[in-house]
Amino acid sequence: MSEKENLDKDVVVIGALLHDISYAIEFESKEDWENHGRNSAKISEDFLNELNLTENQKEEILLGIASHVDGNPGMDRGELSINALTISDSDNLDRFDIYRTFESLSYHKFYDKTVKEQINYLKERLESREKLLGVEEEFATVTAKAMWRKRIEKQMQTYEDLLTQLEGGYYFLQDN
């Protein structure tokens, strides 16, 4: 994204790599998770000071990391730049790659469900993904919007292919 949009690659890549560093500390509450972006920024600050970055780059990275969960950096360090917003876009895009599709199926114990339950699960996922297609307007760049659409469509195609195969007969007959 940073190359296609002519953004500061150092800011975007370093921010994307550090944005969840607070996961190294066990969350004890929902509030810990809700604040993990701001906590990741605090953890990252000393490290960023050791790098050969401008003050502006450090600020953009910290703002991007801090705000990636809820859009609120919780710090008075300036406005969210396109570079900072792209850190959040990267995080959102990561949730919908093909590995995360597999991970989601595993997490929801897809393979332990009956075929009827699998079919219902896939239909629900397709419905929710259809709604997500309209969320692309929330992304900061044209490139992120296109990547979002492509990932959601790919995930939908995967779910549709599974659904077609399950409804196709053999697996459905085995479950009845």
Backbone as numpy.savetxt, mean C-alpha at the origin, in Angstrom:
# Nx Ny Nz CAx CAy CAz Cx Cy Cz
8.16 5.55 -10.23 7.33 6.74 -10.23 8.20 7.99 -10.23
9.25 7.96 -9.40 10.07 9.16 -9.30 10.72 9.51 -10.63
11.14 8.50 -11.37 11.77 8.77 -12.67 10.75 9.25 -13.69
9.61 8.61 -13.77 8.60 9.00 -14.75 8.03 10.39 -14.47
8.00 10.76 -13.19 7.43 12.06 -12.81 8.50 13.12 -12.58
9.76 12.77 -12.81 10.89 13.68 -12.61 10.92 14.21 -11.17
10.74 13.29 -10.22 10.79 13.64 -8.81 12.19 13.36 -8.26
12.40 13.72 -7.01 13.67 13.47 -6.35 13.72 12.00 -5.95
14.45 11.22 -6.72 14.51 9.78 -6.51 15.02 9.44 -5.11
16.01 10.16 -4.62 16.54 9.89 -3.29 15.46 10.05 -2.22
14.68 11.09 -2.31 13.62 11.33 -1.34 12.59 10.20 -1.39
12.14 9.89 -2.57 11.08 8.88 -2.71 11.57 7.50 -2.29
12.73 7.09 -2.76 13.23 5.75 -2.45 13.58 5.61 -0.97
14.29 6.57 -0.41 14.65 6.48 1.01 13.39 6.50 1.87
12.46 7.37 1.54 11.20 7.42 2.28 10.40 6.13 2.19
10.37 5.56 0.98 9.63 4.29 0.80 10.29 3.17 1.60
11.59 3.18 1.68 12.29 2.14 2.43 12.12 2.28 3.95
12.00 3.51 4.43 11.94 3.75 5.87 10.53 3.92 6.44
9.53 4.03 5.60 8.21 4.44 6.08 7.60 3.53 7.14
7.94 2.27 7.17 7.38 1.34 8.16 8.43 0.84 9.16
9.50 1.58 9.34 10.57 1.12 10.23 10.09 0.92 11.67
9.04 1.61 12.05 8.53 1.45 13.42 7.88 0.09 13.63
7.70 -0.68 12.56 7.21 -2.05 12.72 8.20 -2.90 13.50
9.43 -2.42 13.62 10.45 -3.14 14.39 10.11 -3.13 15.88
9.22 -2.24 16.28 8.77 -2.15 17.67 7.36 -2.72 17.73
7.10 -3.60 18.65 5.79 -4.24 18.75 4.71 -3.21 19.09
3.62 -3.27 18.35 2.49 -2.40 18.62 1.70 -2.98 19.79
1.39 -2.12 20.74 0.62 -2.57 21.89 -0.84 -2.14 21.82
-1.15 -1.27 20.86 -2.52 -0.77 20.77 -2.81 -0.34 19.34
-4.09 -0.09 19.09 -4.50 0.44 17.79 -3.85 1.80 17.56
-3.69 2.56 18.61 -3.06 3.88 18.53 -1.62 3.77 18.06
-0.92 2.72 18.51 0.46 2.52 18.03 0.48 2.34 16.52
-0.46 1.55 16.00 -0.51 1.35 14.56 -0.87 2.66 13.85
-1.86 3.37 14.39 -2.28 4.63 13.77 -1.16 5.65 13.74
-0.24 5.58 14.68 0.86 6.53 14.76 2.17 5.97 14.21
2.13 4.82 13.57 3.40 4.22 13.16 4.14 5.06 12.12
3.44 5.84 11.33 4.12 6.72 10.38 4.88 7.81 11.10
4.23 8.46 12.04 4.89 9.51 12.81 6.05 8.92 13.64
5.84 7.73 14.19 6.92 7.07 14.94 8.07 6.67 14.02
7.76 6.22 12.83 8.81 5.88 11.86 9.64 7.11 11.51
8.99 8.26 11.40 9.72 9.50 11.11 10.68 9.83 12.25
10.21 9.68 13.48 11.08 9.96 14.64 12.29 9.02 14.64
12.04 7.75 14.39 13.12 6.76 14.37 14.11 7.06 13.25
13.62 7.53 12.12 14.44 7.75 10.93 15.28 9.01 10.98
14.90 9.97 11.80 15.52 11.29 11.74 17.04 11.25 11.96
17.52 10.55 12.98 18.97 10.50 13.21 19.71 9.86 12.04
19.12 8.80 11.50 19.74 8.14 10.34 19.82 9.10 9.15
18.75 9.82 8.89 18.75 10.76 7.77 19.81 11.84 7.93
20.05 12.24 9.17 21.07 13.26 9.42 22.48 12.77 9.09
22.67 11.46 9.04 23.97 10.90 8.70 24.18 10.81 7.18
23.11 10.95 6.42 23.22 10.83 4.96 23.57 12.17 4.33
24.09 12.11 3.15 24.46 13.32 2.42 23.23 13.86 1.69
22.29 14.39 2.46 21.05 14.93 1.91 20.95 16.41 2.28
20.22 17.14 1.48 19.96 18.53 1.84 18.92 18.56 2.95
18.83 19.68 3.61 17.81 19.83 4.67 16.41 19.66 4.08
16.20 20.18 2.88 14.90 20.06 2.22 14.57 18.59 1.94
15.55 17.82 1.48 15.32 16.40 1.23 14.94 15.67 2.51
15.66 15.96 3.59 15.36 15.33 4.88 13.93 15.66 5.32
13.56 16.92 5.19 12.22 17.35 5.59 11.14 16.65 4.76
11.36 16.56 3.45 10.39 15.90 2.59 10.25 14.43 2.97
11.36 13.78 3.24 11.32 12.37 3.64 10.57 12.22 4.96
10.91 13.04 5.94 10.25 12.94 7.24 8.75 13.23 7.15
8.39 14.24 6.38 6.96 14.55 6.20 6.24 13.41 5.49
6.88 12.85 4.47 6.27 11.74 3.73 6.09 10.51 4.59
7.10 10.18 5.38 7.01 9.03 6.28 5.94 9.28 7.34
6.00 10.43 7.98 5.09 10.74 9.08 3.62 10.74 8.65
3.36 11.15 7.43 1.97 11.32 6.98 1.42 10.12 6.21
2.21 9.08 5.99 1.79 8.04 5.06 0.58 7.22 5.54
0.26 7.25 6.81 -0.87 6.46 7.31 -2.19 7.21 7.13
-2.22 8.46 7.56 -3.49 9.19 7.58 -3.42 10.59 6.96
-2.31 10.91 6.31 -2.17 12.22 5.68 -1.76 13.33 6.63
-1.64 13.02 7.91 -1.30 14.01 8.92 0.11 13.75 9.44
1.08 14.62 9.10 2.43 14.38 9.57 2.60 14.64 11.07
1.68 15.39 11.68 1.77 15.64 13.11 2.99 16.46 13.49
3.52 17.18 12.55 4.69 18.03 12.82 4.57 19.29 12.00
5.07 20.35 12.53 5.01 21.64 11.84 6.32 21.86 11.10
6.44 21.18 9.95 7.68 21.27 9.18 7.42 21.70 7.75
6.26 22.15 7.45 5.99 22.60 6.10 4.90 21.78 5.43
4.73 22.06 4.16 3.69 21.42 3.35 4.17 20.09 2.80
3.22 19.21 2.54 3.54 17.93 1.90 3.80 18.18 0.42
5.02 17.93 0.01 5.40 18.12 -1.39 4.98 16.90 -2.20
5.09 16.99 -3.49 4.80 15.85 -4.37 5.73 14.69 -4.06
6.99 14.98 -3.68 7.91 13.92 -3.28 7.41 13.21 -2.03
6.99 13.98 -1.03 6.49 13.40 0.22 5.23 12.59 -0.03
4.33 13.11 -0.83 3.08 12.39 -1.13 3.34 11.09 -1.88
4.39 11.06 -2.68 4.71 9.86 -3.45 5.18 8.73 -2.54
5.72 9.05 -1.37 6.07 8.02 -0.40 4.81 7.28 0.04
3.77 8.02 0.31 2.48 7.41 0.67 1.89 6.63 -0.50
2.00 7.19 -1.69 1.51 6.49 -2.88 2.21 5.14 -3.04
3.51 5.12 -2.80 4.27 3.87 -2.92 3.75 2.82 -1.94
3.47 3.27 -0.73 2.93 2.35 0.29 1.57 1.80 -0.14
0.71 2.66 -0.64 -0.61 2.21 -1.07 -0.53 1.25 -2.26
0.36 1.52 -3.18 0.52 0.64 -4.33 1.05 -0.73 -3.91
1.93 -0.74 -2.94 2.54 -1.98 -2.47 1.48 -2.96 -1.96
0.41 -2.44 -1.41 -0.63 -3.31 -0.84 -1.39 -4.11 -1.90
-1.21 -3.77 -3.16 -2.01 -4.41 -4.20 -1.17 -5.05 -5.29
0.04 -5.46 -4.95 0.82 -6.20 -5.94 0.40 -7.67 -5.90
0.94 -8.48 -6.77 0.48 -9.86 -6.89 0.82 -10.67 -5.64
1.96 -10.37 -5.00 2.29 -11.10 -3.77 1.27 -10.80 -2.68
0.87 -9.54 -2.57 -0.13 -9.19 -1.55 -1.47 -9.84 -1.83
-1.77 -10.08 -3.10 -2.99 -10.80 -3.44 -2.92 -12.21 -2.86
-1.81 -12.87 -3.09 -1.59 -14.21 -2.53 -1.61 -14.17 -1.00
-0.93 -13.19 -0.43 -0.88 -13.05 1.02 -2.28 -12.87 1.61
-3.10 -12.10 0.94 -4.47 -11.88 1.41 -5.29 -13.17 1.37
-5.13 -13.93 0.31 -5.82 -15.22 0.23 -5.38 -16.13 1.38
-4.11 -16.13 1.66 -3.59 -16.95 2.77 -4.11 -16.46 4.10
-4.06 -15.15 4.31 -4.50 -14.56 5.57 -5.97 -14.88 5.85
-6.78 -14.84 4.82 -8.21 -15.12 4.97 -8.54 -16.61 4.86
-7.49 -17.44 4.87 -7.65 -18.90 4.85 -8.53 -19.37 3.70
-8.28 -18.79 2.53 -9.04 -19.11 1.34 -9.06 -20.62 1.06
-7.92 -21.26 1.24 -7.80 -22.68 0.90 -8.51 -23.60 1.89
-8.85 -23.08 3.05 -9.58 -23.87 4.04 -11.09 -23.73 3.89
-11.52 -22.85 3.03 -12.95 -22.61 2.82 -13.53 -23.68 1.89
-14.82 -23.88 2.00 -15.50 -24.73 1.02 -15.53 -23.98 -0.30
-15.82 -24.68 -1.37 -15.87 -24.02 -2.68 -16.94 -22.93 -2.68
-18.07 -23.19 -2.08 -19.12 -22.16 -2.02 -18.62 -20.93 -1.27
-17.90 -21.14 -0.17 -17.34 -20.02 0.59 -16.27 -19.29 -0.23
-15.48 -20.02 -0.98 -14.47 -19.40 -1.83 -15.13 -18.53 -2.89
-16.19 -19.05 -3.49 -16.91 -18.29 -4.52 -17.47 -17.00 -3.93
-18.09 -17.09 -2.76 -18.63 -15.89 -2.11 -17.53 -14.91 -1.74
-16.42 -15.42 -1.25 -15.28 -14.58 -0.90 -14.80 -13.81 -2.14
-14.62 -14.52 -3.25 -14.14 -13.88 -4.48 -15.12 -12.83 -4.98
-16.40 -13.12 -4.91 -17.40 -12.13 -5.34 -17.33 -10.88 -4.48
-17.15 -11.05 -3.17 -17.03 -9.90 -2.28 -15.77 -9.09 -2.59
-14.67 -9.78 -2.84 -13.42 -9.09 -3.16 -13.55 -8.32 -4.48
-14.20 -8.93 -5.45 -14.37 -8.24 -6.74 -15.22 -6.98 -6.56
-16.25 -7.08 -5.77 -17.09 -5.91 -5.52 -16.31 -4.80 -4.83
-15.50 -5.16 -3.84 -14.72 -4.14 -3.14 -13.64 -3.54 -4.04
-13.07 -4.35 -4.94 -12.04 -3.84 -5.84 -12.64 -2.90 -6.89
-13.85 -3.17 -7.28 -14.53 -2.28 -8.23 -14.63 -0.88 -7.63
-14.93 -0.80 -6.34 -15.02 0.49 -5.66 -13.65 1.17 -5.59
-12.60 0.36 -5.44 -11.25 0.92 -5.32 -10.75 1.57 -6.61
-11.31 1.16 -7.73 -10.87 1.77 -9.00 -11.07 3.28 -8.99
-12.11 3.74 -8.31 -12.39 5.17 -8.26 -11.50 5.95 -7.31
-10.72 5.24 -6.50 -9.87 5.89 -5.52 -8.61 6.47 -6.15
-8.35 6.15 -7.40 -7.11 6.58 -8.05 -6.92 8.10 -8.02
-7.99 8.83 -7.91 -7.89 10.29 -7.89 -7.15 10.80 -6.66
-7.02 9.96 -5.64 -6.34 10.38 -4.42 -4.82 10.33 -4.54
-4.30 9.79 -5.63 -2.85 9.68 -5.79 -2.27 11.00 -6.29
-1.00 11.20 -5.95 -0.35 12.49 -6.21 0.10 12.68 -7.65
0.33 11.60 -8.39 0.87 11.74 -9.74 0.08 10.91 -10.75
0.21 11.26 -11.99 -0.41 10.51 -13.08 0.13 9.08 -13.11
1.42 8.94 -12.88 2.04 7.61 -12.88 1.46 6.74 -11.78
1.32 7.28 -10.58 0.76 6.50 -9.47 -0.69 6.11 -9.77
-1.44 7.01 -10.36 -2.83 6.70 -10.71 -2.90 5.55 -11.71
-2.03 5.57 -12.70 -2.00 4.50 -13.71 -1.56 3.18 -13.10
-0.56 3.24 -12.23 -0.09 2.03 -11.56 -1.18 1.44 -10.67
-1.90 2.30 -9.97 -3.01 1.86 -9.10 -4.06 1.12 -9.93
-4.49 1.74 -11.01 -5.51 1.13 -11.86 -5.02 -0.23 -12.37
-3.78 -0.29 -12.82 -3.24 -1.53 -13.35 -3.20 -2.63 -12.28
-2.80 -2.27 -11.06 -2.73 -3.27 -9.99 -4.11 -3.75 -9.56
-5.05 -2.84 -9.46 -6.40 -3.24 -9.07 -7.00 -4.12 -10.17
-6.82 -3.73 -11.41 -7.34 -4.54 -12.52 -6.69 -5.92 -12.56
-5.41 -6.01 -12.29 -4.72 -7.31 -12.27 -5.26 -8.18 -11.13
-5.44 -7.56 -9.97 -5.99 -8.31 -8.84 -7.41 -8.79 -9.17
-8.19 -7.93 -9.78 -9.54 -8.32 -10.18 -9.50 -9.46 -11.18
-8.59 -9.39 -12.13 -8.47 -10.47 -13.13 -8.12 -11.79 -12.46
-7.25 -11.74 -11.47 -6.88 -12.95 -10.73 -8.10 -13.52 -10.02
-8.84 -12.67 -9.34 -10.06 -13.12 -8.66 -11.09 -13.64 -9.65
-11.24 -12.96 -10.78 -12.20 -13.41 -11.81 -11.79 -14.77 -12.38
-10.51 -14.97 -12.62 -10.03 -16.25 -13.14 -10.28 -17.38 -12.14
-10.01 -17.12 -10.87 -10.28 -18.12 -9.83 -11.77 -18.43 -9.77
-12.57 -17.38 -9.80 -14.03 -17.55 -9.74 -14.54 -18.37 -10.92
-14.07 -18.06 -12.11 -14.48 -18.80 -13.31 -14.12 -20.28 -13.18
-12.92 -20.54 -12.70 -12.49 -21.92 -12.56 -13.32 -22.65 -11.48
-13.57 -21.98 -10.38 -14.35 -22.61 -9.31 -15.79 -22.85 -9.74
-16.38 -21.91 -10.45 -17.76 -22.05 -10.90 -17.87 -22.99 -12.10
-16.72 -23.33 -12.68 -16.69 -24.15 -13.88 -17.13 -25.58 -13.70
-17.20 -26.03 -12.49 -17.77 -27.35 -12.32 -17.01 -28.33 -11.48
-15.84 -28.73 -11.91 -15.15 -29.84 -11.26 -14.98 -29.59 -9.75
-14.44 -28.44 -9.41 -14.19 -28.16 -7.99 -15.50 -28.00 -7.23
-16.46 -27.40 -7.90 -17.76 -27.19 -7.27 -18.43 -28.54 -6.99
-18.34 -29.47 -7.96 -18.93 -30.79 -7.77 -18.25 -31.56 -6.64
-16.96 -31.39 -6.49 -16.21 -32.07 -5.44 -16.65 -31.64 -4.06
-17.16 -30.44 -3.94 -17.52 -29.86 -2.65 -18.96 -30.17 -2.27
-19.75 -30.65 -3.19 -21.18 -30.88 -2.89 -21.47 -32.33 -2.59
